[in-house]
Amino acid sequence: MVSRRHHAPRGWFICCPLILILFAACSTHASTSSPVSKGASPVPPAATAAAVAPLGASDCQPPSPLHAAPPQGLPEAQGTTSGVQLWALFFTEMPVHSRQEIKIVWRMTGAGNVQLGAVGPAGRRISPDWIQAHEGSNWQRPGQEWGSGFTFPVAGCWDLHATRGASSGDVWLVVESRAHISLPDAAFLIDAIIPARKRMGRRTYLLWL
């Protein structure tokens, strides 16, 4: 009777080359797929996009570039500074109109309290309507945060100037004229007058606005 033990070496000789071929194929597939994943380019963040555009300069030539700030999507501008960072977040739609108070949130690096002001056409100077320090928010920009309100009396180029200690920065903003609101014409007013009642022989009216 032939023993079955003599068949084991023959099986190993057949299986080993097959295992080596499969292992080589897997290694080749992994090496060819790796460069594809490394070649994918990530989408640049908003801070990188903001840094590409030139910062604002005197007389709004150019004005400070505006970008949508994550995650709020509100317009933000990076200030023109030296040695510090200054950011402004506008709680309004663009463009900004004159004689309309807007909220502006600031972030500025450095030390000390911040002082804000603005210089407009013909050297006209204004102070913020109000200013308040913030403990923080989900607006991810460097520096301490403050909120403020500004009302620009006239249209034109405005230099929003921020000072903190020995450091300062500027955000150059173009303000447009406020849209003209026309009064209703006389015919509309007449149609809006509804007779109410008679009193002492005279007719009085109620005006529905």
C-alpha positions in Angstrom: 0.0 0.0 0.0 1.3 3.4 -1.0 1.4 5.9 1.9 -0.4 9.3 1.4 2.6 11.1 3.0 4.6 10.9 -0.2 2.0 13.3 -2.0 2.4 16.3 0.4 5.7 17.7 -1.1 4.2 17.6 -4.6 1.2 19.7 -3.4 3.5 22.3 -1.8 5.6 22.6 -5.0 2.4 23.4 -6.9 0.9 25.9 -4.3 4.0 27.9 -3.6 4.4 29.4 -7.1 0.7 30.3 -7.2 0.9 32.1 -3.9 4.0 34.0 -5.1 2.3 35.0 -8.3 -0.8 36.3 -6.4 1.3 38.3 -4.0 3.3 39.9 -6.8 0.0 40.9 -8.6 -1.4 42.5 -5.4 1.9 44.5 -4.8 1.9 45.7 -8.4 -1.7 46.9 -8.2 -1.1 48.8 -4.9 2.0 50.5 -6.3 0.2 51.7 -9.5 -2.9 53.0 -7.6 -0.9 55.1 -5.0 0.3 58.0 -7.3 -3.4 58.6 -8.4 -4.5 59.4 -4.8 -1.4 61.6 -4.1 -2.0 63.6 -7.3 -5.4 65.0 -6.1 -5.3 68.7 -5.3 -7.2 69.9 -2.2 -9.6 72.9 -2.4 -7.8 76.0 -1.0 -9.5 77.5 2.1 -11.0 81.0 2.1 -8.0 82.4 3.9 -5.8 81.3 1.1 -8.1 82.8 -1.5 -8.2 86.1 0.4 -4.4 86.2 0.5 -4.2 85.9 -3.3 -6.1 89.2 -3.9 -4.2 92.5 -3.3 -5.1 94.2 0.0 -6.8 97.5 0.1 -4.9 100.8 -0.4 -5.3 104.5 0.0 -8.4 106.1 -1.8 -9.7 102.5 -2.4 -7.2 101.9 -5.1 -8.0 99.1 -4.7 -10.7 98.6 -2.0 -10.1 95.8 0.5 -11.1 92.5 -1.2 -14.3 90.9 0.1 -14.9 87.2 0.5 -17.5 84.9 2.0 -16.4 84.0 5.5 -16.9 80.4 6.6 -19.2 79.2 8.1 -21.5 82.2 8.1 -21.1 83.2 4.5 -21.1 86.9 5.4 -18.7 89.2 3.6 -15.4 89.7 5.3 -12.3 91.7 4.4 -8.7 91.4 5.5 -7.2 94.7 6.6 -3.9 96.3 5.4 -1.5 96.1 8.3 2.2 95.7 9.3 3.1 93.0 11.7 -0.4 92.2 12.9 -3.6 90.8 11.4 -6.9 92.7 11.1 -10.2 91.2 9.8 -13.6 92.8 9.4 -16.9 90.9 9.1 -19.9 92.8 7.7 -23.4 91.9 8.9 -25.1 93.3 5.8 -25.4 92.7 2.1 -23.0 94.4 -0.3 -22.7 97.1 -1.3 -22.9 99.2 1.9 -25.1 102.2 1.6 -24.8 105.6 3.3 -27.0 106.8 6.2 -27.6 103.2 7.2 -26.2 101.7 10.4 -24.4 98.4 9.8 -22.8 96.0 12.2 -19.1 95.2 11.8 -17.3 92.6 13.8 -13.5 92.9 14.1 -10.7 90.6 14.9 -7.2 92.0 15.5 -4.0 90.5 16.9 -1.8 92.3 19.3 -2.2 93.6 22.9 -4.5 96.2 24.5 -7.9 97.6 23.7 -8.9 98.4 20.2 -9.8 101.9 18.9 -11.9 102.3 15.8 -12.7 105.2 13.5 -13.3 106.0 9.9 -12.2 108.7 7.5 -14.3 109.4 4.4 -14.4 111.8 1.5 -12.9 115.3 2.1 -11.3 114.0 5.3 -14.6 113.6 7.1 -14.1 111.6 10.3 -16.6 109.6 12.2 -16.6 107.4 15.3 -18.4 104.1 15.7 -22.0 104.3 16.9 -21.1 101.7 19.5 -18.3 99.2 20.2 -18.3 96.1 22.4 -15.8 93.4 23.2 -16.7 89.8 22.5 -15.7 86.7 24.3 -15.5 84.8 21.0 -17.6 83.3 18.2 -17.5 80.7 15.5 -15.8 83.2 13.1 -12.3 81.6 12.9 -9.9 84.5 12.5 -6.8 85.3 14.6 -7.0 87.9 17.4 -9.4 89.2 19.9 -12.9 90.0 18.8 -15.0 93.2 19.0 -18.4 94.2 17.6 -19.2 97.7 16.4 -21.8 99.8 14.6 -21.1 102.3 11.9 -23.3 104.8 10.0 -21.6 106.4 7.0 -23.1 109.8 6.3 -22.1 110.1 2.7 -21.1 107.8 -0.2 -17.5 107.4 -1.3 -14.3 105.7 -0.2 -14.0 105.2 3.6 -10.9 104.2 5.5 -11.9 102.1 8.5 -9.0 102.5 10.8 -8.2 100.2 13.8 -5.5 100.8 16.4 -4.4 98.3 19.1 -1.5 99.4 21.2 1.3 100.4 18.9 -0.2 98.5 15.9 -2.8 99.7 13.4 -4.5 98.6 10.3 -7.0 99.8 7.7 -10.0 98.3 5.8 -10.8 100.4 2.7 -14.6 100.3 1.9 -16.6 101.8 -1.0 -20.0 103.1 0.3 -22.7 103.8 -2.2 -25.6 106.3 -2.0 -28.7 105.1 -0.3 -31.4 104.0 -2.8 -34.1 106.7 -3.3 -37.5 105.8 -1.9 -40.3 107.6 -3.8 -43.5 108.6 -2.0 -46.8 107.0 -3.2 -48.6 109.1 -5.8 -51.8 111.0 -5.0 -54.0 108.5 -6.7 -52.9 105.8 -4.4 -53.5 108.0 -1.3 -57.0 108.8 -2.5 -57.8 105.1 -3.0 -56.5 104.4 0.5 -58.9 106.8 2.1 -61.9 104.9 3.4 -65.0 106.8 4.7 -65.4 106.0 8.3 -68.3 107.9 9.8 -70.1 111.2 9.8 -69.7 113.5 12.6 -71.4 116.9 13.0 -72.4 117.0 9.4 -68.9 116.5 8.2 -67.4 113.3 6.9 -64.2 112.0 8.6 -61.9 109.5 7.1 -59.5 106.7 8.2 -56.2 106.5 6.4 -54.9 103.0 5.9 -51.2 102.9 5.5 
